Amino acid sequence: MDACSSSAGVGALLFGWNLPAHRPFFSIAAICVTVGVAFTLTYVHPINEVLFGQAGGNRTDGEIRALLRRWILVDRARFLFMSVGYLALLRALSIAMPASRP
């Protein structure tokens, strides 16, 4: 996940804004993706850097285990939150487009 994912969510929201039936689902998807990416970059990525990039650094075994438990918890919560956005996007894309009049 990166800024491109967040831009795609915001782009879907902007392009679908004139479709009233789609708007709530695009809004939910854009919010979930944007918050999910921001949370990943500010909270999850620094933990990844300590656990995987530095191999725990100079922390004790207990500190590393606590950090790992916290990482597992927040990663699962992040996955569930991002899944809500994904499901909202799928729902928005499954709603039929209004027929245009010639």
N, C-alpha and C positions, 0 to 999 in steps of 0.2 A: 504494500500500500504506500502510496506517495501522494504528492500534490496533484498529480494527474488524475488519480481516482477521485479526489475531492472536487476537482474542476469538472469532471464528468458528471458528478452528482448535481452540482450547481447548474451545469449546462442543461441537463435533463429538466430541472426545475424551470429554468427560464424558457426553454422551448415548449414546454407543456403547460405554461401558465394560462394560456387562452383556452384550455380544455378543462372546464369546471369539474368534470367527473374524475379527471386524472390528477388535478392539483393537490389534493391532500396526500395522495400516495407519493407523488414526486417530492413534496415538501418533507415528508417523513424520511424518504430515502436520502435526500440531500443533507438533512440535519444529521442523520445517523452516520453517513459517510464522512462528513466534515468533522464531527465530534470524534469519531473513531480514529481518523487519521491524526488529528491533533493530540488525542490521548496516547496514541502509539508513539508519536515522536517525542512527547514530553515526559512520559512516564514509563512505558514498556521498553522503549529502545535503550534508555540508560541502564535498566536492569539487565537487558540482554548484553550490553557492553561489559558489565561487571562479570556476569556468569560465563559468557562464551568468549568474549574478546580478551579478558584478563585472566580467565580461568579462576575466578574468585578473588584475585588480587591478594592482598595480605590479610584477608578476613579469616576468622576462625571457622571451624567446621559448623558450629552452631549458627553463626551468622549467615553462612552460605546456605544452610538448610532453611533458615527462616526466610531468606531472600528468595529462594527457590519456591517455597510454599506460597509466598506473596505473588510471585510471578505467575504461578499456575492459576491462582485465584483470579487475578486481574486479566490474564489472557483469556480465560474461559468467559469472564464477564464481557470482555471486549468482543469476543467471538459471538456471543448471544446478541449483544447490542447491534453489531454489524449485520447479523443475520436478519434482524428486524428490518433494517434498511434494505437489504437485498430482497426480502419477501415483499416489502412495500413497492419496490421497483418492479418486481415481477407482476404484481397485481396491477400496477399502473399500465404496464405494457400489454396486459391481457384484456383491458377494457377496450371495446370497439370504438373506433374513431367515429365521430359524428359524420353523417353523410353530407357531402357538399352539394349545394344546389347549382345547377348549370346556369 
